Amino acid sequence: MLERTGHMALADGRMLADREGGVGIITFNQPEKRNAMSIEMWEGLGDILDAYAADETITCVILQGAGDKAFVSGADISQFARNRSNAEAQKEYERRTGGGRTKLADFPKPVIAKIRGFCMGGGLAIAMAADLRVSAEDGQFGIPAARLSIAYAPDSVKRLVDLVGPAQARMILYTGRRLTAAQAERVGLINECVTVDALDDAAMSLARTIAENAPLSIRASKLTINEMLKDEGKRNMEAIRAIGELCFNSADYKEGRTAFMEKRKPVFTGR
């Protein structure tokens, strides 16, 4: 279990968990391989996300890569020969990493990807699974699947299309070309491009702004956006209705109204 005020290391120290106030910070810590994701790192990520989901004092999460060369450069290629050598091996790889991927995709709280350097392939898939993406100007983005003769995962392709549209998605996938952070911002792949020196403050300021808002409202917004991105017949409208009722019946709704009338900053508790 993640200590509320402490530091935790998983996957032999390649996944780190820390916190600053109500903001959880997850670090991909394999800088010698540009933070390439191993199977063990995926498993560690899942464990950290479980702990953060259960911790009511964590209201927002930042994902970051160790060092200044990469967010996540992709999957750990050194494991391909052993774990992804053919279609059957790929199924086992997907089984072992699927838990972490699902937990990231279904995480109920806002997630911010704070990006420096390489954000490629599987790394870009991680960033796209976050709610928001802030990159330093040295960020590099791309999907080299076409150069490895592999099929990019369908859920990641959908996120790419949702973010940049089908025309830009085709360009990115067919060519395997890299985008600069400025280009990524222009096509909608990231939310904001800032200077290297401004990155830490930009990401933490965004996280704190989110953390200061009503947790139930943020949760409702995330759930509703995710459901609206699904095909109409697959949307869970009952879940949307239920979270709406929870918001309107909450103590935080009363606090928000009272603080507005009293012209003061509200203090939300998530209840």
VENGI-V606453 format. One record per backbone hydrogen bond with DSSP energy under -1.0 kcal/mol. CO is the residue of the C=O (numbers start at 1). NH is the residue of the N-H. Records with the same first field share a line. If there is no record, write none. Layout:
# VENGI-V606453
CO=NH / NH
This chain:
# VENGI-V606453
8=17
10=15
11=14
14=29
15=10
16=27
17=8
18=25
20=23
22=59 / 60
23=20
24=62
25=18
26=64
27=16
28=66
30=33 / 35
31=34
33=36
34=73
37=76
38=42
39=43
40=44
41=45
42=46
43=47
44=48
45=49
46=50
47=51
48=52
49=53
50=54
55=58
60=24
61=112
62=26
63=114
64=28
69=118
72=120
74=37
75=77
76=79
77=80
79=83
80=84
86=90
87=91
88=92
89=93
90=94
91=95
92=96
93=97
94=98
97=101
98=102
99=103
100=104
101=105
102=106
110=61
111=131 / 132
112=63
113=134
115=136
117=140
118=71
119=142
120=123
121=125
122=126
123=127
124=128
125=129
132=113
133=191 / 192
134=115
135=194
136=139
140=119
141=179
142=121
144=147
145=148 / 150
153=157
154=158
155=159
156=160
157=161
158=162
159=163
160=164
161=165
165=169
166=170
167=171
168=172
169=173
170=174
171=175
172=176
179=141
180=184
181=185
182=186
183=187
184=189 / 190
192=135
194=137
198=202
199=203
200=204
201=205
202=206
203=207
204=208
205=209
206=210
207=211
208=212
210=213
214=218
215=219
216=220
217=221
218=222
219=223
220=224
221=225
222=226
223=227
224=228
225=229
227=230
231=234
232=235
235=237
236=240
237=241
238=242
239=243
240=244
241=245
242=246
243=247
244=248
245=249
247=250
250=254
251=255
252=256
253=257
254=258
255=259
256=260
257=261
258=262
259=264
271=251
